[in-house]
Amino acid sequence: MAIGVYLTFRILDLADMTAEGSFPLGGAIATMCIIKGINPILATGAAFIGGLIAGLVTGILNTKLRIPSLLAGIITMTGLYSITSRVMQNAANVSLLGKDTVFTIAQNWGLSRNNAVIAMGLIIALLVIFLLVVFFKTEIGLAMRATGDNPQMSAANGIKTQGMKILGYMISNGCIALSGGLLSQNNGFADLNSGVGTLVIGLASIIIAEVLLRNLSIGGRLLTLVLGAIIYRLILALVFQMNVEPSDAKLASALVLVVCLTLPNFHLPHNLKGGKKDAGSTKN
């Protein structure tokens, strides 16, 4: 999920709120597919496709209808709430009790439940990173990175910047929906409101990754995003150990994000401040 947020926030330099809607959409699609007897791997793939479509809608709103990226994302996110509810047959929560998931496949290898989740999560994360690294070394991938760096110069050199933005929205939200599908299988249920706070986690993971290591290649940056997401969850776990009331959980998350966002002001070089990119730059 952090990787998906990174693709729009850093690579394309766009603020995309679609993540808050595509995340629960992915969970709903994967869950309902599994309930209907579809193979968990195919169900997870269906979640990814659902995210691609959500990103396509936002991309068209932003590029073809010239709606600002932030508003385009909010519009799509709002619409996705109703679509996700329809997918879940108007239920706020759908259980996977007794159904096989992608993590059950790993358990069949003789692993415990926790180790199966870690192993399968690691395999999928590395597969996504590998595919993205290969993609960003292609002509289309380089064109997308150039579009994020300098849209005007890219257009002057014949790059179809609108198409690149739409493709970026699609891949980004596909990854986010994939994450939602995996989380619903791990939790054993899909929740209509699971997308709340998605951007907070994604942005915090990006900032932590950039504070830890700077000026990395695209592959190195994507790997550190995974590490940044893990560190963010560990920080939250430590905060919740301080007897934080459940009603204050969102406030605690917001404060952790504030700390993460202020760290670059003291540690990152000037060219990374204000939403600029590092690994998204074509010079890398």
Buried (B, 14 or more C-beta within 10 A) or exposed (E): BBBBBBBBBBBBBBBBBBBBBBBBBBBBBBBBBBBEEBEBEEBBBBBBBBBBBBBBBBBBBBBEEEBEBEEBBBBBBEBBBEBBBEBBEEEEEBEBEEBBBBBBBBBEEEBEEEEBBBBBBEEBBEEBBEEBBEBBEEEEBBBBBBBBBBBEEBBEEEBBBBBBBBBBBBBBBBBBBBBBBBBBBBBBBBBBEBBEBBBBBBBBBBBBBBBBBBBBEBBBBBBBBBBBBEBBEEBBEEBBEEEEEEEEBEEBBEEBBEEBEEBBEEEBEEEBEEEBBBBBBBEB
